[in-house]
Amino acid sequence: MLPIAVERLSRDPLLAATFYPGDLLRAVLRIPEAYWVQDAGLLERLRSIVESVDEVPSEIESEVHHFRGET
């Protein structure tokens, strides 16, 4: 499922999957770091996606800043 989610995010980083713009990105950013060790390629794609987001909705602001190392 995660590769599919990242693929969809690559087309629309702030995709509203259920509740609000960016909720899918928020869910992906909450995946434990231990997973990403196993899939560095997917992590790089996710980093690129996150960096492409200029205006971060307030609902996902803390997750994006944490992922970017801005906390």
N, CA, C and O atoms as a DFTB+ gen file, in Angstrom:
284 C
 N C O
     1  1       0.809      -1.198       0.000
     2  2       0.000       0.000       0.000
     3  2       0.856       1.268       0.000
     4  3       0.506       2.257      -0.644
     5  1       1.968       1.237       0.717
     6  2       2.777       2.442       0.834
     7  2       3.322       2.910      -0.518
     8  3       3.275       4.107      -0.799
     9  1       3.837       2.013      -1.365
    10  2       4.282       2.491      -2.680
    11  2       3.160       3.159      -3.484
    12  3       3.402       4.120      -4.213
    13  1       1.950       2.652      -3.348
    14  2       0.818       3.262      -4.039
    15  2       0.540       4.649      -3.471
    16  3       0.290       5.593      -4.220
    17  1       0.585       4.769      -2.159
    18  2       0.364       6.067      -1.519
    19  2       1.410       7.076      -1.969
    20  3       1.073       8.217      -2.287
    21  1       2.667       6.672      -2.000
    22  2       3.742       7.585      -2.417
    23  2       3.568       7.965      -3.885
    24  3       3.820       9.111      -4.259
    25  1       3.148       7.035      -4.706
    26  2       2.892       7.336      -6.115
    27  2       1.796       8.393      -6.249
    28  3       1.932       9.337      -7.028
    29  1       0.728       8.237      -5.503
    30  2      -0.357       9.224      -5.551
    31  2       0.099      10.573      -5.022
    32  3      -0.287      11.616      -5.550
    33  1       0.917      10.553      -3.983
    34  2       1.444      11.805      -3.433
    35  2       2.372      12.497      -4.421
    36  3       2.452      13.725      -4.444
    37  1       3.075      11.715      -5.237
    38  2       3.973      12.331      -6.219
    39  2       3.189      13.142      -7.245
    40  3       3.718      14.096      -7.817
    41  1       1.941      12.772      -7.480
    42  2       1.082      13.513      -8.407
    43  2       0.366      14.674      -7.726
    44  3       0.084      15.696      -8.352
    45  1       0.072      14.504      -6.427
    46  2      -0.653      15.533      -5.677
    47  2      -0.264      15.431      -4.205
    48  3      -0.921      14.717      -3.447
    49  1       0.796      16.133      -3.783
    50  2       1.296      16.003      -2.418
    51  2       0.268      16.303      -1.334
    52  3       0.357      15.769      -0.229
    53  1      -0.698      17.146      -1.642
    54  2      -1.690      17.519      -0.632
    55  2      -3.042      16.853      -0.905
    56  3      -4.095      17.398      -0.577
    57  1      -2.989      15.687      -1.499
    58  2      -4.193      14.918      -1.784
    59  2      -5.018      14.732      -0.515
    60  3      -4.496      14.356       0.534
    61  1      -6.302      14.999      -0.630
    62  2      -7.222      14.769       0.482
    63  2      -7.797      13.370       0.311
    64  3      -8.701      13.163      -0.499
    65  1      -7.286      12.423       1.058
    66  2      -7.733      11.038       0.934
    67  2      -9.075      10.825       1.616
    68  3      -9.920      10.098       1.094
    69  1      -9.287      11.440       2.765
    70  2     -10.529      11.240       3.507
    71  2     -11.053      12.525       4.139
    72  3     -12.221      12.871       3.964
    73  1     -10.206      13.224       4.862
    74  2     -10.690      14.313       5.708
    75  2     -10.326      15.721       5.243
    76  3     -11.188      16.600       5.227
    77  1      -9.072      15.954       4.866
    78  2      -8.622      17.304       4.556
    79  2      -7.400      17.229       3.651
    80  3      -6.746      16.188       3.580
    81  1      -7.082      18.330       2.952
    82  2      -5.895      18.325       2.098
    83  2      -4.645      17.962       2.901
    84  3      -4.366      18.560       3.940
    85  1      -3.915      16.994       2.411
    86  2      -2.680      16.574       3.060
    87  2      -2.833      15.425       4.034
    88  3      -1.849      15.009       4.647
    89  1      -4.049      14.894       4.198
    90  2      -4.212      13.824       5.189
    91  2      -3.478      12.541       4.810
    92  3      -3.022      11.811       5.691
    93  1      -3.358      12.258       3.524
    94  2      -2.583      11.076       3.124
    95  2      -1.102      11.297       3.422
    96  3      -0.429      10.399       3.928
    97  1      -0.598      12.474       3.114
    98  2       0.801      12.787       3.413
    99  2       1.056      12.692       4.914
   100  3       2.082      12.157       5.336
   101  1       0.151      13.195       5.704
   102  2       0.298      13.121       7.152
   103  2       0.393      11.664       7.618
   104  3       1.233      11.334       8.455
   105  1      -0.453      10.810       7.087
   106  2      -0.430       9.395       7.462
   107  2       0.903       8.753       7.086
   108  3       1.462       7.979       7.863
   109  1       1.407       9.072       5.904
   110  2       2.690       8.497       5.461
   111  2       3.835       9.022       6.322
   112  3       4.748       8.270       6.663
   113  1       3.797      10.293       6.673
   114  2       4.868      10.867       7.494
   115  2       4.883      10.302       8.909
   116  3       5.894      10.406       9.604
   117  1       3.787       9.711       9.342
   118  2       3.712       9.126      10.682
   119  2       4.209       7.673      10.726
   120  3       4.213       7.057      11.792
   121  1       4.618       7.134       9.602
   122  2       5.151       5.769       9.582
   123  2       6.482       5.759      10.333
   124  3       7.319       6.635      10.113
   125  1       6.686       4.791      11.208
   126  2       7.923       4.747      12.002
   127  2       9.190       4.728      11.137
   128  3       9.227       4.135      10.059
   129  1      10.215       5.395      11.650
   130  2      11.490       5.477      10.938
   131  2      12.075       4.103      10.627
   132  3      12.782       3.945       9.631
   133  1      11.796       3.130      11.448
   134  2      12.328       1.779      11.233
   135  2      11.915       1.220       9.872
   136  3      12.680       0.477       9.257
   137  1      10.733       1.561       9.400
   138  2      10.301       1.074       8.095
   139  2      11.190       1.631       6.995
   140  3      11.598       0.906       6.087
   141  1      11.484       2.902       7.082
   142  2      12.205       3.576       6.003
   143  2      13.618       3.039       5.817
   144  3      14.186       3.163       4.732
   145  1      14.191       2.448       6.854
   146  2      15.519       1.831       6.729
   147  2      15.468       0.710       5.693
   148  3      16.446       0.455       4.990
   149  1      14.333       0.053       5.610
   150  2      14.157      -1.069       4.686
   151  2      13.910      -0.623       3.251
   152  3      14.096      -1.410       2.322
   153  1      13.498       0.611       3.057
   154  2      13.133       1.070       1.718
   155  2      13.637       2.490       1.476
   156  3      12.862       3.444       1.423
   157  1      14.946       2.601       1.333
   158  2      15.577       3.916       1.170
   159  2      15.142       4.610      -0.112
   160  3      15.052       5.837      -0.144
   161  1      14.872       3.859      -1.161
   162  2      14.435       4.456      -2.419
   163  2      13.103       5.158      -2.281
   164  3      12.917       6.264      -2.787
   165  1      12.186       4.517      -1.600
   166  2      10.871       5.118      -1.377
   167  2      10.990       6.341      -0.467
   168  3      10.277       7.329      -0.644
   169  1      11.888       6.265       0.496
   170  2      12.132       7.406       1.386
   171  2      12.638       8.605       0.588
   172  3      12.224       9.734       0.849
   173  1      13.510       8.383      -0.362
   174  2      14.028       9.485      -1.187
   175  2      12.905      10.111      -2.011
   176  3      12.852      11.331      -2.165
   177  1      12.018       9.286      -2.533
   178  2      10.861       9.818      -3.277
   179  2       9.996      10.668      -2.354
   180  3       9.531      11.742      -2.736
   181  1       9.784      10.174      -1.128
   182  2       8.982      10.918      -0.166
   183  2       9.652      12.238       0.192
   184  3       8.976      13.260       0.305
   185  1      10.950      12.232       0.371
   186  2      11.674      13.481       0.670
   187  2      11.465      14.505      -0.435
   188  3      11.226      15.684      -0.172
   189  1      11.557      14.041      -1.666
   190  2      11.354      14.931      -2.807
   191  2       9.942      15.509      -2.814
   192  3       9.749      16.692      -3.094
   193  1       8.975      14.680      -2.509
   194  2       7.580      15.119      -2.460
   195  2       7.391      16.173      -1.377
   196  3       6.783      17.216      -1.618
   197  1       7.909      15.901      -0.195
   198  2       7.751      16.831       0.930
   199  2       8.429      18.161       0.624
   200  3       7.892      19.220       0.948
   201  1       9.586      18.113       0.012
   202  2      10.296      19.349      -0.325
   203  2       9.552      20.162      -1.373
   204  3       9.751      21.373      -1.466
   205  1       8.703      19.522      -2.161
   206  2       7.969      20.232      -3.207
   207  2       6.774      21.016      -2.665
   208  3       6.193      21.829      -3.384
   209  1       6.406      20.781      -1.416
   210  2       5.248      21.447      -0.828
   211  2       5.671      22.827      -0.324
   212  3       6.471      22.953       0.603
   213  1       5.115      23.848      -0.958
   214  2       5.451      25.222      -0.570
   215  2       4.577      25.723       0.575
   216  3       5.080      26.249       1.568
   217  1       3.285      25.556       0.429
   218  2       2.346      26.027       1.443
   219  2       1.791      24.824       2.190
   220  3       0.958      24.081       1.672
   221  1       2.264      24.648       3.411
   222  2       1.893      23.485       4.221
   223  2       0.627      23.807       5.015
   224  3       0.597      24.766       5.786
   225  1      -0.424      22.992       4.820
   226  2      -1.642      23.212       5.608
   227  2      -1.360      23.046       7.099
   228  3      -0.521      22.239       7.498
   229  1      -2.064      23.811       7.903
   230  2      -1.827      23.785       9.348
   231  2      -2.054      22.397       9.941
   232  3      -1.415      22.041      10.932
   233  1      -2.951      21.609       9.353
   234  2      -3.246      20.274       9.884
   235  2      -2.054      19.324       9.823
   236  3      -1.979      18.371      10.598
   237  1      -1.122      19.581       8.906
   238  2       0.022      18.671       8.768
   239  2       1.356      19.368       9.012
   240  3       2.419      18.791       8.785
   241  1       1.290      20.593       9.467
   242  2       2.496      21.406       9.642
   243  2       3.535      20.744      10.551
   244  3       4.716      20.711      10.202
   245  1       3.130      20.226      11.686
   246  2       4.110      19.653      12.617
   247  2       4.788      18.417      12.031
   248  3       5.990      18.231      12.222
   249  1       4.043      17.573      11.322
   250  2       4.640      16.379      10.722
   251  2       5.635      16.741       9.625
   252  3       6.707      16.144       9.528
   253  1       5.275      17.724       8.800
   254  2       6.168      18.146       7.716
   255  2       7.438      18.755       8.284
   256  3       8.533      18.434       7.822
   257  1       7.314      19.630       9.281
   258  2       8.508      20.249       9.876
   259  2       9.393      19.194      10.541
   260  3      10.619      19.255      10.444
   261  1       8.774      18.237      11.209
   262  2       9.560      17.172      11.843
   263  2      10.293      16.349      10.785
   264  3      11.476      16.047      10.945
   265  1       9.608      15.989       9.718
   266  2      10.230      15.201       8.646
   267  2      11.382      15.962       8.005
   268  3      12.414      15.380       7.670
   269  1      11.199      17.250       7.841
   270  2      12.246      18.071       7.236
   271  2      13.384      18.371       8.211
   272  3      14.406      18.932       7.818
   273  1      13.211      18.001       9.473
   274  2      14.234      18.272      10.471
   275  2      14.227      19.697      10.958
   276  3      15.251      20.211      11.408
   277  1      13.081      20.340      10.873
   278  2      12.959      21.744      11.233
   279  2      12.412      21.944      12.650
   280  3      12.090      23.071      13.023
   281  1      12.305      20.906      13.423
   282  2      11.760      21.057      14.776
   283  2      12.841      21.340      15.776
   284  3      12.557      21.495      16.964
